[in-house]
Amino acid sequence: MVQMQIIEDQLAAIGADFHFWGRAEKRELRNILVEGEIINHCLNGRYEGGFAMLCATDRRLLLIDKKPLYLTLEDIRYDMISEVDFSHRLMDATMKICTVNKTVSFTSFHNTTLRELTAYLQDRVMETRHQSLQPTQVQLPAYQLGQDHGGVAQLQYKATNPFTRVPLMMRRRVSRYYS
């Protein structure tokens, strides 16, 4: 559990000020954040379920909706996001976050803050995708360490999402009745 003073200092550093709307969601951040997690963007708005707070940290995206009798919490990891869309109108802006399972639409009157959050999300998604496709060195068994492999290092690509173990490239299965 993170202390409330740390959360207030982080929110003040990014210019997020929640005096009236969003006080319950700000208090709920104390129970959700882990030690060392840094809030980068935070704003209030509405989604399908009503009024909520959208908070982007250095590790994940949080959508918090705290009402007197219930709590709705969406915890979206950056590597699970497949698409981020932004649309701006005269009075408000909407960001649509698409994952494998669902699509979350978030609307706010803070157009510039939501646009900055969208750019941050796109950067983080591309960063995590780039890291998952980086080649890594393969650990050779002890009996092969002394052998010469022709000076070529064996590389293995991480082709799966570490949280779901789903391959990034899906291959079509051939029917057994195929001739």
RACORPE-V375509 format. One record per residue. N is the residue number from 1. RES is the residue in one small letter. PHI is phi in radians with two decimals (* if undefined). OMEGA is omega in whole degrees, 0 to 359 (none if undefined). Layout:
[[N,RES,PHI,OMEGA] [N,RES,PHI,OMEGA]]
This chain:
[[1,m,*,182] [2,v,-1.55,180] [3,q,-1.24,183] [4,m,-1.14,180] [5,q,-1.14,178] [6,i,-1.14,179] [7,i,-1.13,179] [8,e,-1.12,177] [9,d,-1.16,179] [10,q,-1.15,178] [11,l,-1.18,177] [12,a,-1.18,180] [13,a,-1.16,180] [14,i,-1.67,177] [15,g,1.46,177] [16,a,-1.58,184] [17,d,-2.15,183] [18,f,-2.09,179] [19,h,-1.53,182] [20,f,-1.98,179] [21,w,-1.36,176] [22,g,1.67,179] [23,r,-1.17,180] [24,a,-1.16,179] [25,e,-1.16,178] [26,k,-1.14,177] [27,r,-1.17,180] [28,e,-1.24,176] [29,l,-1.00,180] [30,r,-1.02,181] [31,n,-1.51,187] [32,i,-1.65,184] [33,l,-1.21,176] [34,v,-1.80,181] [35,e,-1.05,178] [36,g,1.51,179] [37,e,-1.38,186] [38,i,-1.94,177] [39,i,-1.44,180] [40,n,-1.77,179] [41,h,-2.49,179] [42,c,-2.72,178] [43,l,-2.71,179] [44,n,-1.74,178] [45,g,-3.12,179] [46,r,-2.28,176] [47,y,-2.39,184] [48,e,-1.03,184] [49,g,-1.57,180] [50,g,2.24,181] [51,f,-1.34,181] [52,a,-2.70,175] [53,m,-2.00,176] [54,l,-1.91,187] [55,c,-2.27,178] [56,a,-1.86,178] [57,t,-1.87,178] [58,d,-1.32,182] [59,r,-2.03,187] [60,r,-2.82,176] [61,l,-1.94,183] [62,l,-2.07,171] [63,l,-2.03,187] [64,i,-2.08,177] [65,d,-2.23,183] [66,k,-1.90,176] [67,k,-2.05,183] [68,p,-1.02,183] [69,l,-1.94,180] [70,y,-2.67,178] [71,l,-2.30,173] [72,t,-1.99,183] [73,l,-2.31,175] [74,e,-1.94,178] [75,d,-1.98,184] [76,i,-2.00,176] [77,r,-1.33,184] [78,y,-1.16,180] [79,d,-1.37,178] [80,m,-1.57,181] [81,i,-1.37,179] [82,s,-1.76,183] [83,e,-2.72,176] [84,v,-2.25,180] [85,d,-2.02,180] [86,f,-2.28,174] [87,s,-2.37,184] [88,h,-2.08,175] [89,r,-2.10,184] [90,l,-1.12,186] [91,m,-1.84,184] [92,d,-2.51,179] [93,a,-2.35,181] [94,t,-2.21,175] [95,m,-2.06,179] [96,k,-1.98,181] [97,i,-1.91,182] [98,c,-1.86,172] [99,t,-2.05,180] [100,v,-1.13,187] [101,n,-1.61,189] [102,k,-2.62,176] [103,t,-2.21,179] [104,v,-1.93,178] [105,s,-1.91,184] [106,f,-2.22,182] [107,t,-2.06,180] [108,s,-2.52,175] [109,f,-1.47,178] [110,h,-1.52,187] [111,n,-1.11,184] [112,t,-1.21,179] [113,t,-1.14,178] [114,l,-1.18,177] [115,r,-1.18,176] [116,e,-1.11,178] [117,l,-1.12,178] [118,t,-1.10,178] [119,a,-1.09,178] [120,y,-1.10,179] [121,l,-1.08,180] [122,q,-1.09,177] [123,d,-1.11,181] [124,r,-1.15,179] [125,v,-1.12,179] [126,m,-1.15,178] [127,e,-1.12,180] [128,t,-1.21,176] [129,r,-1.16,180] [130,h,-1.15,179] [131,q,-1.20,182] [132,s,-1.31,179] [133,l,-1.75,178] [134,q,-1.20,177] [135,p,-1.25,178] [136,t,-2.19,178] [137,q,-1.31,179] [138,v,-1.54,176] [139,q,-1.34,179] [140,l,-1.50,175] [141,p,-1.08,185] [142,a,-1.06,183] [143,y,-1.32,179] [144,q,-1.78,184] [145,l,-1.16,182] [146,g,-1.41,183] [147,q,-1.45,178] [148,d,-1.56,181] [149,h,-1.87,178] [150,g,1.34,177] [151,g,1.33,181] [152,v,-1.79,178] [153,a,-1.37,178] [154,q,-1.40,181] [155,l,-2.02,177] [156,q,-2.30,179] [157,y,-1.65,176] [158,k,-1.36,185] [159,a,-1.76,180] [160,t,-2.19,174] [161,n,-1.30,185] [162,p,-1.14,181] [163,f,-1.58,184] [164,t,-2.05,183] [165,r,1.03,177] [166,v,-1.74,180] [167,p,-1.13,178] [168,l,-1.26,177] [169,m,-1.80,177] [170,m,-1.63,179] [171,r,-1.87,181] [172,r,-1.36,179] [173,r,-1.45,178] [174,v,-1.60,180] [175,s,-1.13,179] [176,r,-1.30,178] [177,y,-1.62,180] [178,y,-1.23,182] [179,s,-1.86,none]]
